[in-house]
Amino acid sequence: MKGQYEQMHLRLAAQLTQDEIEKHRGLNELRTTME
């Protein structure tokens, strides 16, 4: 059970970082179009 929970947590963490990456990418694109 513990291993299952850890896997789920890792998957959630990976999803979060992916969202952050996408967000930052979008912000960078906005910044370039503004210049």
C-alpha distance matrix in Angstrom:
0.0 3.8 5.5 5.1 6.4 8.8 10.0 10.8 12.5 14.4 15.5 16.7 18.5 20.2 21.3 22.8 24.7 26.0 27.3 28.9 30.5 31.9 33.3 35.0 36.4 37.9 39.4 40.9 42.5 43.9 45.3 47.0 48.6 49.9 51.7
3.8 0.0 3.8 5.4 5.2 6.3 8.7 10.0 10.6 12.4 14.4 15.4 16.5 18.4 20.1 21.1 22.7 24.4 25.9 27.1 28.7 30.5 31.6 33.0 34.7 36.4 37.6 39.0 40.8 42.3 43.4 45.2 47.0 48.1 49.8
5.5 3.8 0.0 3.8 5.4 5.1 6.2 8.7 9.8 10.5 12.3 14.3 15.2 16.5 18.4 19.9 21.1 22.5 24.5 25.8 26.9 28.7 30.3 31.5 32.9 34.8 36.2 37.3 39.1 40.8 41.9 43.4 45.3 46.7 48.2
5.1 5.4 3.8 0.0 3.8 5.5 5.2 6.3 8.7 10.0 10.7 12.5 14.3 15.4 16.7 18.5 20.2 21.2 22.8 24.6 25.9 27.2 28.8 30.5 31.7 33.3 34.9 36.3 37.8 39.4 40.8 42.4 44.0 45.4 47.2
6.4 5.2 5.4 3.8 0.0 3.8 5.4 5.1 6.2 8.6 9.9 10.6 12.3 14.2 15.3 16.5 18.5 20.0 21.2 22.7 24.4 25.9 27.0 28.7 30.3 31.7 33.1 34.7 36.3 37.7 39.0 40.8 42.5 43.6 45.5
8.8 6.3 5.1 5.5 3.8 0.0 3.8 5.4 5.0 6.1 8.6 9.8 10.4 12.2 14.2 15.2 16.5 18.2 19.9 21.0 22.4 24.4 25.6 26.9 28.4 30.3 31.5 32.8 34.6 36.2 37.2 38.9 40.8 42.0 43.6
10.0 8.7 6.2 5.2 5.4 3.8 0.0 3.8 5.4 5.1 6.2 8.6 9.8 10.5 12.3 14.2 15.4 16.5 18.5 20.0 21.0 22.6 24.4 25.8 26.9 28.7 30.4 31.5 33.0 34.8 36.1 37.5 39.3 40.8 42.4
10.8 10.0 8.7 6.3 5.1 5.4 3.8 0.0 3.8 5.5 5.1 6.2 8.6 9.9 10.6 12.4 14.4 15.3 16.6 18.5 20.0 21.2 22.6 24.5 25.8 27.2 28.8 30.4 31.8 33.2 34.8 36.4 37.9 39.3 41.2
12.5 10.6 9.8 8.7 6.2 5.0 5.4 3.8 0.0 3.8 5.4 5.1 6.1 8.6 9.8 10.5 12.4 14.2 15.4 16.6 18.4 20.0 21.0 22.6 24.3 25.8 27.0 28.6 30.4 31.7 32.9 34.8 36.5 37.6 39.4
14.4 12.4 10.5 10.0 8.6 6.1 5.1 5.5 3.8 0.0 3.8 5.4 5.0 6.1 8.6 9.8 10.6 12.2 14.2 15.3 16.4 18.4 19.9 21.0 22.4 24.4 25.7 26.8 28.6 30.3 31.4 32.9 34.9 36.2 37.7
15.5 14.4 12.3 10.7 9.9 8.6 6.2 5.1 5.4 3.8 0.0 3.8 5.5 5.1 6.2 8.7 10.0 10.5 12.4 14.3 15.3 16.6 18.4 20.1 21.0 22.7 24.5 25.7 27.1 28.8 30.3 31.7 33.3 34.9 36.6
16.7 15.4 14.3 12.5 10.6 9.8 8.6 6.2 5.1 5.4 3.8 0.0 3.8 5.4 5.0 6.2 8.7 9.8 10.6 12.4 14.3 15.4 16.5 18.5 19.9 21.2 22.7 24.4 25.9 27.2 28.7 30.5 31.9 33.2 35.1
18.5 16.5 15.2 14.3 12.3 10.4 9.8 8.6 6.1 5.0 5.5 3.8 0.0 3.8 5.4 5.1 6.3 8.6 9.9 10.6 12.3 14.3 15.3 16.5 18.3 20.0 21.1 22.5 24.4 25.8 26.9 28.7 30.5 31.7 33.3
20.2 18.4 16.5 15.4 14.2 12.2 10.5 9.9 8.6 6.1 5.1 5.4 3.8 0.0 3.8 5.4 5.2 6.1 8.7 9.9 10.5 12.4 14.2 15.4 16.4 18.4 20.0 21.0 22.6 24.5 25.7 27.0 28.9 30.4 31.9
21.3 20.1 18.4 16.7 15.3 14.2 12.3 10.6 9.8 8.6 6.2 5.0 5.4 3.8 0.0 3.8 5.5 5.1 6.3 8.7 9.9 10.6 12.3 14.3 15.3 16.6 18.5 20.0 21.2 22.8 24.4 26.0 27.3 28.9 30.8
22.8 21.1 19.9 18.5 16.5 15.2 14.2 12.4 10.5 9.8 8.7 6.2 5.1 5.4 3.8 0.0 3.8 5.4 5.1 6.3 8.7 9.9 10.5 12.4 14.2 15.4 16.6 18.4 20.1 21.2 22.6 24.5 26.1 27.1 29.1
24.7 22.7 21.1 20.2 18.5 16.5 15.4 14.4 12.4 10.6 10.0 8.7 6.3 5.2 5.5 3.8 0.0 3.8 5.4 5.0 6.1 8.6 9.7 10.4 12.1 14.2 15.2 16.3 18.3 19.9 20.8 22.5 24.4 25.6 27.2
26.0 24.4 22.5 21.2 20.0 18.2 16.5 15.3 14.2 12.2 10.5 9.8 8.6 6.1 5.1 5.4 3.8 0.0 3.8 5.4 5.1 6.3 8.6 9.9 10.5 12.4 14.3 15.3 16.6 18.5 20.0 21.2 22.9 24.5 26.2
27.3 25.9 24.5 22.8 21.2 19.9 18.5 16.6 15.4 14.2 12.4 10.6 9.9 8.7 6.3 5.1 5.4 3.8 0.0 3.8 5.4 5.1 6.1 8.6 9.8 10.6 12.4 14.2 15.4 16.6 18.4 20.1 21.4 22.7 24.8
28.9 27.1 25.8 24.6 22.7 21.0 20.0 18.5 16.6 15.3 14.3 12.4 10.6 9.9 8.7 6.3 5.0 5.4 3.8 0.0 3.8 5.4 5.0 6.1 8.5 9.8 10.5 12.2 14.2 15.3 16.4 18.4 20.1 21.1 22.8
30.5 28.7 26.9 25.9 24.4 22.4 21.0 20.0 18.4 16.4 15.3 14.3 12.3 10.5 9.9 8.7 6.1 5.1 5.4 3.8 0.0 3.8 5.4 5.2 6.1 8.6 9.9 10.5 12.3 14.2 15.2 16.5 18.5 20.0 21.4
31.9 30.5 28.7 27.2 25.9 24.4 22.6 21.2 20.0 18.4 16.6 15.4 14.3 12.4 10.6 9.9 8.6 6.3 5.1 5.4 3.8 0.0 3.8 5.5 5.0 6.2 8.7 9.9 10.6 12.4 14.3 15.5 16.7 18.5 20.4
33.3 31.6 30.3 28.8 27.0 25.6 24.4 22.6 21.0 19.9 18.4 16.5 15.3 14.2 12.3 10.5 9.7 8.6 6.1 5.0 5.4 3.8 0.0 3.8 5.4 5.2 6.3 8.7 10.0 10.7 12.4 14.5 15.6 16.7 18.9
35.0 33.0 31.5 30.5 28.7 26.9 25.8 24.5 22.6 21.0 20.1 18.5 16.5 15.4 14.3 12.4 10.4 9.9 8.6 6.1 5.2 5.5 3.8 0.0 3.8 5.4 5.0 6.1 8.6 9.8 10.4 12.3 14.3 15.3 16.8
36.4 34.7 32.9 31.7 30.3 28.4 26.9 25.8 24.3 22.4 21.0 19.9 18.3 16.4 15.3 14.2 12.1 10.5 9.8 8.5 6.1 5.0 5.4 3.8 0.0 3.8 5.4 5.1 6.3 8.7 9.9 10.7 12.5 14.4 15.8
37.9 36.4 34.8 33.3 31.7 30.3 28.7 27.2 25.8 24.4 22.7 21.2 20.0 18.4 16.6 15.4 14.2 12.4 10.6 9.8 8.6 6.2 5.2 5.4 3.8 0.0 3.8 5.4 5.1 6.3 8.7 10.0 10.8 12.4 14.7
39.4 37.6 36.2 34.9 33.1 31.5 30.4 28.8 27.0 25.7 24.5 22.7 21.1 20.0 18.5 16.6 15.2 14.3 12.4 10.5 9.9 8.7 6.3 5.0 5.4 3.8 0.0 3.8 5.4 5.0 6.2 8.7 10.0 10.6 12.7
40.9 39.0 37.3 36.3 34.7 32.8 31.5 30.4 28.6 26.8 25.7 24.4 22.5 21.0 20.0 18.4 16.3 15.3 14.2 12.2 10.5 9.9 8.7 6.1 5.1 5.4 3.8 0.0 3.8 5.4 5.0 6.3 8.7 9.9 10.9
42.5 40.8 39.1 37.8 36.3 34.6 33.0 31.8 30.4 28.6 27.1 25.9 24.4 22.6 21.2 20.1 18.3 16.6 15.4 14.2 12.3 10.6 10.0 8.6 6.3 5.1 5.4 3.8 0.0 3.8 5.4 5.2 6.3 8.7 10.2
43.9 42.3 40.8 39.4 37.7 36.2 34.8 33.2 31.7 30.3 28.8 27.2 25.8 24.5 22.8 21.2 19.9 18.5 16.6 15.3 14.2 12.4 10.7 9.8 8.7 6.3 5.0 5.4 3.8 0.0 3.8 5.5 5.3 6.2 8.9
45.3 43.4 41.9 40.8 39.0 37.2 36.1 34.8 32.9 31.4 30.3 28.7 26.9 25.7 24.4 22.6 20.8 20.0 18.4 16.4 15.2 14.3 12.4 10.4 9.9 8.7 6.2 5.0 5.4 3.8 0.0 3.8 5.5 5.2 6.5
47.0 45.2 43.4 42.4 40.8 38.9 37.5 36.4 34.8 32.9 31.7 30.5 28.7 27.0 26.0 24.5 22.5 21.2 20.1 18.4 16.5 15.5 14.5 12.3 10.7 10.0 8.7 6.3 5.2 5.5 3.8 0.0 3.8 5.4 5.4
48.6 47.0 45.3 44.0 42.5 40.8 39.3 37.9 36.5 34.9 33.3 31.9 30.5 28.9 27.3 26.1 24.4 22.9 21.4 20.1 18.5 16.7 15.6 14.3 12.5 10.8 10.0 8.7 6.3 5.3 5.5 3.8 0.0 3.8 5.5
49.9 48.1 46.7 45.4 43.6 42.0 40.8 39.3 37.6 36.2 34.9 33.2 31.7 30.4 28.9 27.1 25.6 24.5 22.7 21.1 20.0 18.5 16.7 15.3 14.4 12.4 10.6 9.9 8.7 6.2 5.2 5.4 3.8 0.0 3.8
51.7 49.8 48.2 47.2 45.5 43.6 42.4 41.2 39.4 37.7 36.6 35.1 33.3 31.9 30.8 29.1 27.2 26.2 24.8 22.8 21.4 20.4 18.9 16.8 15.8 14.7 12.7 10.9 10.2 8.9 6.5 5.4 5.5 3.8 0.0
